[in-house]
Structures are given as structure tokens and as C-alpha cells.
Amino acid sequence: MYGGLSGMYQIDSKYDQPDIKYMYQQAVDNMEAGIAIRDINNLYKKLYGSKQSAAKNLHSMYGIENPNSYKQILAYLESMLNDDIVDACCREGKWTTDKQAMRELALKGYQEAIDILTYRKAEAFVKGINLIKDNMYVDGMVHPQVSLGKTNRLNYTNPALMNIPKKLLWHIIAPRKTGNILLSADIKNQEPWIMINVLDIKVLKVILEENPMGLYEAVFYHIFDRECTPIERDELKIAWNAMTYGATMYGINAICRHCDGEKIYKFFNSIPEFKKYRGLAFGRAKKKTQEVKTYFGTTVRANEFGPKLVRVLMDIPIQGTGADLLALLVKHANDEFEDRALEDKISLYFTRHDELIFEAEKEYIDEVGVDGACEVLNEILEHRVDDWEPFQVKISELKPAELFIDGAAYEEDEDD
């Protein structure tokens, strides 16, 4: 991970305006060039075999004939009902066998839950491979179609790249030119960081300044005066996002099953900047407002009516600001490549959510090394908006990652 170097892109929101059309055209051009796919035939056979093996295991060990059947899984769990299962699977009087419930049981040592999650992980990988296979051209590439969402986020279809597990996608994509390498620039905690700074939430800024640990870990420590467990961190992260959308205390209590949801709810709702922002969204919703502005002044539309409008009006300025930042970074990176005479050595491959993927030429890597290329990208992409604290950008080589199937209960999904 590279960070803290002197070269930093300083963004002035009064003068630096995001060029959404430029970002969109770059994405279209990149998808026309295509995303190269490694040989996936053997991988598909392996993953499909893992899925079938996991399904047979569920049948032979627990009598679950259809692993995708909520009723069959619930019937099995009810046959061995105890306090752990009730605590994990019964929420607000309703039963669930979702990922969170199964992960809770898996972390308590229930092999049944581990086996269910193992099957689901294998199935997700198989579906992802099928999406690629169904849309692969004779050139061995996929050429997704590009569109802009209502917050100007880039969307891809045929295949829908966002529906393919990130770990699988990073495992199977390859450089367009043999011998080249791919480099990832991942903006960490982008949307929470945008919210903290756009709303100028002073208490959260102080917490992060005083505590060097991660965002959610630092907030949890402030609320509870102790370090969090992995599952408590998960719950705080989900609760944070839910409260951004206007969740009630009842809803937060349903999410926080291993820590005090009421404390989390009261902490967030004691933040005056957050309360003001939510009140502003309520006021706009009453007027049936559809258009709002991002931090950079870009217009984004809710395209929503009814009870969901408040939540959407709270969310789209933050997501839209994230899209603005991506547009600024795409343009800045290309300008820097030209100014540094690197346009024939490093190029933007494509973007996904808040991550930018670059292709670096073999001759350039032979000259400066992977670390040297990462340092250059960090100098270009490390960025700060106005007087905000800089965003954390992790630069690394994108290599095929190990695709764990067994024990998937304990493996976090990056997109969660």
C-alpha cells in the first residue's frame, strides 16, 4: 500500500468541475477495446464441481435436497432448534436464512451454516463465470455496454460486471497485451468519507484524527470504549449505511445483534450535522423534490416517489459526489500520463465502483518495477478535496486471487 507521498492531486471544488461526459466516453472506449479474460474452462469445471459437491454434502449430511430452498433450510434448522438458532435466524418475529444469519451461526461453530455458505459461495462463482461465458466474444474478451445511473455512476451490462463477485472478477481478468500487468487504485471508504466531509461532521473528524485504526473500528471504539469483533464491525457498517438512509431505532436494533444498537442509533442521532441533513431531506421529500446537487454542483435526479423518496434524497448527493470524484480522477490521470510522457506506458483499463484499474506495459515495469509504477500512480491519484483530509488510496498489482470455497463462511466479500 502506498500513501503519504508529496505528490497529491488537490481538488478545488470552486474551480475543478467533473466532466461526466468525458468519463462516460472513456468507459465506452475502454469497453469497445474489451476486457481480456483468462482461460476459464478449467476454472469453471472446478467451481461447478465444488458447487455440486457442496450440494451433495448438504443432501447427505442434512437431508437438504434443494440448497436454494429457504423452506428446506429453515425446516432443517427448526429440527435442531436452540437459542443460538433463534438468536441468529429470528428477527422481528420473522425467520431468515440469509447470509448474516448463517455467518452468525458459522462463527459459533455450526458446521451446517458453514456448509450452506460454502454452497452459496460456489454458486455465486459459477453464476459469475456463466455471465462471462454467455457474453464472451470470439476475441476472448467481453465488451460490456456502458450506461450512467441516476447518480452518474458507471453501469455495465452484457455482462453486468457489478453482479460478478469482485474476487472472481479480479481472478479472471487479464491485461489486453501479454506480458503487461494490471494495477488497482482502490479508494477506501469513499462514501462515508464524503458524507463526513460534505456535512462537516466535527465529532467524526475528531474521532478519526485521534484514532489511527480503520473508520468503523474507530467509531465503534468511541461508542463502546473497546475494540470491536469482526461481526460487530460488520453490524456497525450495515447500521451506518442504514442510518444514512433514515433507518429507525427499531431497524438498527434488528441489525445490531451482537452490540448495542440503541447506543449506535443514539450516537448517530446526536450528531447535529447529520440531524440537519436528514431534516433537509424530509423537507425536500414533502415538496416532492426530484433534483438535488452534489458537492460539486452536479445535478442528480431521485426518480423516486412515495416513502422511499427521503432515503433516496439522502443518498444520491453522496453517491453523486463519488461519481464526480471518479470523473475528476479519470481526467486527471489521463492528463498526468500525457504530461509525464506515460500515455504509452500506463493506461486506464476500466473502473468499477470506486476502484480504477490500469494496464502497465511490460517494458515500463521492467524499467521501474512494480513498486515504482505503484508509487507513480499514488502520486497521481492520491487526492484531497478543499480542506478535507486526503482520501486513502491503496495501489497494488492486480493478480489472480485464491478463490476459497471451503470455509467461505469466514471470508469477507469486498463489495459488502
C-alpha positions as CSV (number, residue, x, y, z in Angstrom):
1,M,0.0,0.0,0.0
2,Y,1.4,3.4,-1.0
3,G,0.4,6.6,0.7
4,G,1.5,9.9,2.1
5,L,3.8,10.9,-0.8
6,S,4.3,14.5,-1.5
7,G,2.6,14.5,-4.9
8,M,-1.1,14.9,-4.3
9,Y,-4.0,16.0,-6.5
10,Q,-5.6,19.0,-4.8
11,I,-9.2,19.4,-5.9
12,D,-10.7,22.8,-5.5
13,S,-14.5,22.5,-5.7
14,K,-14.9,26.1,-6.9
15,Y,-12.9,25.6,-10.0
16,D,-12.5,21.9,-10.7
17,Q,-15.6,20.7,-12.4
18,P,-16.2,17.0,-13.1
19,D,-16.6,16.1,-16.8
20,I,-19.1,13.3,-16.7
21,K,-19.3,13.1,-20.5
22,Y,-15.5,12.5,-20.6
23,M,-15.6,9.8,-18.0
24,Y,-18.5,8.1,-19.8
25,Q,-16.7,8.3,-23.2
26,Q,-13.6,6.8,-21.7
27,A,-15.6,3.9,-20.3
28,V,-17.3,3.4,-23.7
29,D,-13.9,3.4,-25.5
30,N,-12.4,1.0,-22.9
31,M,-15.3,-1.4,-23.3
32,E,-15.0,-1.3,-27.0
33,A,-11.4,-2.3,-26.6
34,G,-12.6,-5.0,-24.3
35,I,-11.7,-6.7,-21.1
36,A,-9.5,-9.7,-21.6
37,I,-10.5,-13.0,-19.9
38,R,-8.1,-15.7,-18.8
39,D,-8.8,-19.3,-19.8
40,I,-11.8,-20.1,-17.6
41,N,-12.8,-23.5,-18.8
42,N,-10.8,-25.4,-16.2
43,L,-11.8,-22.9,-13.5
44,Y,-15.5,-23.4,-14.5
45,K,-15.2,-27.1,-14.2
46,K,-13.5,-26.8,-10.8
47,L,-16.1,-24.3,-9.5
48,Y,-19.0,-26.3,-10.9
49,G,-17.6,-29.4,-9.2
50,S,-17.3,-27.5,-5.9
51,K,-20.9,-26.4,-6.2
52,Q,-22.2,-30.0,-7.0
53,S,-20.0,-31.4,-4.2
54,A,-21.4,-28.9,-1.7
55,A,-25.0,-29.6,-2.8
56,K,-24.4,-33.4,-2.4
57,N,-22.9,-32.8,1.1
58,L,-26.0,-30.8,2.2
59,H,-28.2,-33.6,1.0
60,S,-26.3,-36.4,2.5
61,M,-25.5,-34.7,5.8
62,Y,-28.6,-32.7,6.5
63,G,-31.3,-34.0,4.1
64,I,-31.5,-30.7,2.2
65,E,-32.3,-31.7,-1.4
66,N,-32.5,-28.1,-2.8
67,P,-29.8,-25.8,-1.3
68,N,-31.6,-22.8,-2.8
69,S,-34.8,-23.6,-0.9
70,Y,-35.4,-21.3,2.0
71,K,-38.1,-23.6,3.3
72,Q,-35.9,-26.7,3.3
73,I,-33.0,-25.0,5.1
74,L,-35.4,-23.4,7.6
75,A,-37.0,-26.8,8.2
76,Y,-33.7,-28.4,9.0
77,L,-32.7,-25.5,11.4
78,E,-36.1,-25.8,13.1
79,S,-35.5,-29.6,13.6
80,M,-32.5,-28.7,15.8
81,L,-33.9,-25.5,17.3
82,N,-32.0,-23.9,20.1
83,D,-31.2,-20.4,21.5
84,D,-28.3,-19.9,19.0
85,I,-30.5,-20.6,16.0
86,V,-33.4,-18.4,17.3
87,D,-31.0,-15.6,18.0
88,A,-29.4,-15.7,14.6
89,C,-32.4,-16.5,12.4
90,C,-35.4,-14.9,14.0
91,R,-35.6,-11.2,13.5
92,E,-38.6,-9.0,14.3
93,G,-40.7,-12.2,14.6
94,K,-39.7,-13.3,11.1
95,W,-37.4,-16.2,10.2
96,T,-34.5,-15.8,7.8
97,T,-31.6,-17.9,6.4
98,D,-29.8,-15.0,4.9
99,K,-26.0,-14.5,4.8
100,Q,-25.9,-12.6,8.0
101,A,-27.8,-15.3,9.9
102,M,-25.7,-18.1,8.5
103,R,-22.5,-16.3,9.2
104,E,-23.5,-15.7,12.8
105,L,-24.1,-19.5,13.2
106,A,-20.8,-20.3,11.4
107,L,-18.8,-18.1,13.7
108,K,-20.4,-20.0,16.6
109,G,-19.1,-23.2,15.1
110,Y,-22.2,-24.6,13.4
111,Q,-20.9,-26.8,10.5
112,E,-24.3,-26.7,8.9
113,A,-24.1,-23.0,8.4
114,I,-20.5,-23.2,7.1
115,D,-21.6,-25.8,4.5
116,I,-24.6,-23.7,3.4
117,L,-22.3,-20.6,2.9
118,T,-19.8,-22.8,1.1
119,Y,-22.5,-23.9,-1.4
120,R,-23.7,-20.3,-1.8
121,K,-20.2,-19.0,-2.5
122,A,-19.6,-21.7,-5.1
123,E,-22.9,-21.0,-6.7
124,A,-22.1,-17.3,-6.9
125,F,-18.8,-18.0,-8.6
126,V,-20.5,-20.4,-11.1
127,K,-23.1,-17.8,-11.9
128,G,-20.4,-15.2,-12.4
129,I,-18.5,-17.5,-14.8
130,N,-21.7,-18.1,-16.7
131,L,-22.2,-14.4,-17.1
132,I,-18.8,-14.1,-18.6
133,K,-19.1,-17.2,-20.9
134,D,-22.5,-16.0,-22.2
135,N,-21.1,-12.6,-23.2
136,M,-17.6,-13.5,-24.4
137,Y,-16.7,-12.7,-28.0
138,V,-14.5,-14.8,-30.3
139,D,-11.6,-12.5,-29.4
140,G,-11.6,-13.9,-25.9
141,M,-12.9,-10.7,-24.5
142,V,-16.1,-9.2,-23.1
143,H,-17.3,-5.9,-24.4
144,P,-19.9,-4.7,-21.8
145,Q,-22.3,-1.9,-22.7
146,V,-21.9,1.2,-20.7
147,S,-24.6,3.5,-19.2
148,L,-24.9,6.1,-16.5
149,G,-27.0,5.6,-13.4
150,K,-29.1,8.4,-11.8
151,T,-26.1,9.4,-9.7
152,N,-23.8,9.3,-12.7
153,R,-22.3,6.0,-11.6
154,L,-21.0,3.9,-14.5
155,N,-23.1,0.8,-15.1
156,Y,-22.1,-2.2,-17.2
157,T,-24.4,-4.8,-18.9
158,N,-23.8,-7.8,-21.1
159,P,-22.2,-8.8,-18.8
160,A,-23.3,-7.0,-15.7
161,L,-19.9,-6.6,-14.2
162,M,-21.3,-5.4,-10.9
163,N,-23.1,-8.7,-10.4
164,I,-19.9,-10.7,-10.6
165,P,-18.2,-11.3,-7.3
166,K,-15.2,-9.0,-7.1
167,K,-12.8,-11.7,-6.0
168,L,-13.8,-13.8,-9.0
169,L,-13.6,-10.9,-11.5
170,W,-10.1,-10.0,-10.3
171,H,-9.1,-13.6,-10.7
172,I,-10.1,-14.0,-14.3
173,I,-9.5,-10.6,-16.0
174,A,-6.2,-10.2,-17.8
175,P,-4.2,-7.4,-19.5
176,R,-5.1,-6.9,-23.1
177,K,-1.4,-7.4,-24.1
178,T,0.5,-10.5,-23.0
179,G,3.3,-9.6,-20.5
180,N,1.7,-6.4,-19.3
181,I,0.3,-6.2,-15.7
182,L,-2.8,-4.7,-14.2
183,L,-2.6,-2.2,-11.3
184,S,-5.5,-1.4,-8.9
185,A,-6.2,2.0,-7.3
186,D,-8.8,1.4,-4.6
187,I,-10.3,4.4,-2.8
188,K,-11.1,3.2,0.7
189,N,-14.4,4.1,2.5
190,Q,-15.2,6.7,-0.2
191,E,-18.8,7.3,0.5
192,P,-18.6,7.5,4.3
193,W,-15.6,9.9,3.9
194,I,-17.6,12.0,1.5
195,M,-20.5,12.2,4.0
196,I,-18.3,13.1,6.9
197,N,-16.7,16.0,4.9
198,V,-19.7,17.2,3.0
199,L,-21.7,17.5,6.2
200,D,-18.6,18.7,8.1
201,I,-19.3,16.2,10.9
202,K,-16.9,17.5,13.5
203,V,-17.2,14.7,16.1
204,L,-16.3,12.1,13.4
205,K,-13.4,14.1,12.2
206,V,-12.0,14.3,15.7
207,I,-12.5,10.5,16.2
208,L,-10.6,9.7,13.1
209,E,-7.8,12.2,13.9
210,E,-7.4,10.7,17.4
211,N,-7.6,7.1,16.4
212,P,-5.4,5.6,13.7
213,M,-7.4,2.4,13.2
214,G,-10.0,1.9,10.4
215,L,-13.1,4.1,10.1
216,Y,-15.6,1.7,11.5
217,E,-13.2,0.4,14.2
218,A,-12.5,3.9,15.3
219,V,-16.2,4.8,15.6
220,F,-17.0,1.6,17.4
221,Y,-14.2,2.2,19.9
222,H,-15.6,5.7,20.5
223,I,-19.1,4.5,21.2
224,F,-18.2,1.4,23.3
225,D,-14.7,2.2,24.6
226,R,-13.4,-1.2,23.4
227,E,-12.3,-2.8,20.2
228,C,-14.9,-4.5,18.1
229,T,-15.1,-8.1,16.9
230,P,-15.3,-8.7,13.1
231,I,-19.1,-9.3,13.3
232,E,-19.6,-6.2,15.4
233,R,-17.7,-4.2,12.8
234,D,-20.0,-5.7,10.1
235,E,-23.1,-4.7,12.1
236,L,-21.8,-1.1,12.6
237,K,-21.1,-0.8,8.9
238,I,-24.5,-2.0,7.9
239,A,-26.2,0.2,10.6
240,W,-24.2,3.2,9.4
241,N,-25.4,2.8,5.9
242,A,-29.0,2.1,7.1
243,M,-29.0,5.3,9.1
244,T,-27.7,7.2,6.1
245,Y,-31.0,6.1,4.5
246,G,-33.1,7.1,7.5
247,A,-33.4,3.8,9.4
248,T,-35.3,3.9,12.8
249,M,-34.0,2.7,16.1
250,Y,-36.2,-0.4,15.7
251,G,-34.4,-1.2,12.4
252,I,-31.0,-0.6,13.9
253,N,-31.7,-2.9,16.8
254,A,-32.7,-5.6,14.3
255,I,-29.3,-5.1,12.6
256,C,-27.2,-5.0,15.7
257,R,-27.5,-8.4,17.3
258,H,-24.0,-8.6,18.9
259,C,-23.7,-5.0,20.1
260,D,-26.0,-2.3,21.5
261,G,-27.9,-1.0,18.5
262,E,-29.6,1.7,20.7
263,K,-26.2,3.1,21.6
264,I,-25.2,3.3,18.0
265,Y,-28.5,4.9,17.0
266,K,-28.3,7.5,19.7
267,F,-24.7,8.3,18.9
268,F,-25.5,9.0,15.2
269,N,-28.7,10.8,16.0
270,S,-26.9,13.1,18.5
271,I,-24.7,14.4,15.6
272,P,-26.2,17.8,14.8
273,E,-24.9,17.9,11.2
274,F,-26.5,14.5,10.5
275,K,-29.8,15.5,12.0
276,K,-29.8,18.7,10.0
277,Y,-29.1,16.8,6.8
278,R,-31.9,14.3,7.4
279,G,-34.3,17.1,8.2
280,L,-33.3,18.8,4.9
281,A,-34.1,15.5,3.1
282,F,-37.5,15.3,4.8
283,G,-38.3,18.8,3.8
284,R,-37.4,18.2,0.2
285,A,-39.4,15.0,0.1
286,K,-42.5,16.8,1.4
287,K,-42.2,19.1,-1.6
288,K,-41.6,16.1,-3.8
289,T,-38.3,17.4,-4.9
290,Q,-36.6,15.3,-7.5
291,E,-33.4,17.2,-8.4
292,V,-30.6,17.8,-5.9
293,K,-27.0,18.9,-6.3
294,T,-23.7,17.1,-5.5
295,Y,-20.9,18.8,-3.6
296,F,-19.5,19.9,-6.9
297,G,-22.9,21.2,-8.1
298,T,-23.7,18.4,-10.5
299,T,-27.5,17.8,-10.8
300,V,-28.7,14.3,-9.9
301,R,-32.3,13.1,-10.0
302,A,-34.1,10.9,-7.5
303,N,-36.6,9.3,-9.9
304,E,-38.5,8.1,-6.9
305,F,-41.9,8.8,-5.3
306,G,-43.6,7.8,-2.0
307,P,-41.9,6.7,1.2
308,K,-38.6,5.9,-0.4
309,L,-38.0,9.4,-1.6
310,V,-36.5,10.6,1.7
311,R,-33.9,7.8,1.7
312,V,-33.0,8.4,-1.9
313,L,-32.6,12.2,-1.4
314,M,-30.2,11.5,1.5
315,D,-28.2,9.0,-0.6
316,I,-27.9,10.5,-4.1
317,P,-25.9,13.6,-3.3
318,I,-23.3,11.4,-1.6
319,Q,-23.2,8.8,-4.4
320,G,-23.2,11.6,-7.0
321,T,-20.2,13.3,-5.3
322,G,-18.4,9.9,-5.5
323,A,-19.2,9.8,-9.3
324,D,-17.9,13.4,-9.6
325,L,-14.6,12.4,-7.9
326,L,-14.2,9.4,-10.2
327,A,-14.7,11.7,-13.3
328,L,-12.1,14.1,-11.9
329,L,-9.6,11.3,-11.3
330,V,-10.1,9.7,-14.7
331,K,-9.4,13.1,-16.4
332,H,-6.6,14.0,-14.1
333,A,-4.9,10.6,-14.6
334,N,-5.0,10.9,-18.4
335,D,-3.7,14.4,-18.2
336,E,-0.8,13.4,-15.9
337,F,0.0,10.4,-18.2
338,E,0.4,12.9,-21.1
339,D,2.4,15.4,-19.1
340,R,4.7,12.7,-17.8
341,A,5.1,11.1,-21.2
342,L,3.5,7.9,-19.8
343,E,0.5,7.7,-22.1
344,D,2.2,4.8,-23.9
345,K,3.2,3.1,-20.7
346,I,0.2,3.2,-18.4
347,S,-3.4,3.4,-19.5
348,L,-6.8,3.3,-17.8
349,Y,-8.3,-0.2,-18.3
350,F,-11.7,0.3,-16.6
351,T,-13.4,1.4,-13.4
352,R,-15.6,-0.5,-11.0
353,H,-17.4,1.3,-8.1
354,D,-14.6,3.4,-6.5
355,E,-11.7,1.5,-8.0
356,L,-9.7,2.3,-11.1
357,I,-7.8,-0.4,-12.9
358,F,-4.8,0.4,-15.1
359,E,-2.7,-1.6,-17.6
360,A,1.0,-1.1,-17.4
361,E,3.3,-2.0,-20.3
362,K,5.9,-4.8,-19.7
363,E,8.8,-2.6,-20.8
364,Y,7.8,0.1,-18.3
365,I,7.6,-2.4,-15.5
366,D,10.9,-3.9,-16.4
367,E,12.3,-0.3,-16.2
368,V,10.8,0.9,-12.9
369,G,9.5,-2.2,-11.3
370,V,6.0,-2.8,-9.9
371,D,6.8,-0.7,-6.8
372,G,8.0,2.2,-9.0
373,A,4.8,2.1,-11.0
374,C,2.6,2.0,-7.9
375,E,4.5,5.0,-6.5
376,V,3.8,7.0,-9.7
377,L,0.1,6.1,-9.6
378,N,-0.1,7.1,-6.0
379,E,1.5,10.5,-6.8
380,I,-1.1,10.9,-9.5
381,L,-4.2,9.6,-7.7
382,E,-3.8,10.5,-4.0
383,H,-6.3,13.3,-3.7
384,R,-7.7,15.8,-1.4
385,V,-10.9,18.0,-1.8
386,D,-10.7,21.5,-0.5
387,D,-9.7,21.4,3.2
388,W,-10.8,17.8,3.7
389,E,-8.4,15.1,5.0
390,P,-6.9,13.2,2.0
391,F,-8.7,10.1,0.7
392,Q,-6.9,6.8,1.4
393,V,-5.9,5.2,-2.0
394,K,-4.5,1.7,-2.0
395,I,-2.3,1.0,-5.0
396,S,-1.4,-2.6,-5.7
397,E,-0.8,-5.1,-8.5
398,L,-3.9,-6.9,-9.5
399,K,-3.1,-10.6,-9.5
400,P,-5.4,-13.7,-9.7
401,A,-6.5,-14.2,-6.1
402,E,-7.0,-17.5,-4.5
403,L,-10.7,-18.5,-4.8
404,F,-11.6,-20.0,-1.5
405,I,-14.7,-22.2,-1.5
406,D,-14.3,-24.3,1.6
407,G,-14.6,-22.2,4.8
408,A,-16.3,-19.4,2.8
409,A,-18.2,-18.5,6.0
410,Y,-15.2,-16.7,7.2
411,E,-14.3,-15.0,4.0
412,E,-15.5,-11.4,3.7
413,D,-16.8,-10.1,0.4
414,E,-15.1,-6.9,-0.6
415,D,-18.3,-5.3,-2.0
416,D,-20.3,-5.8,1.2
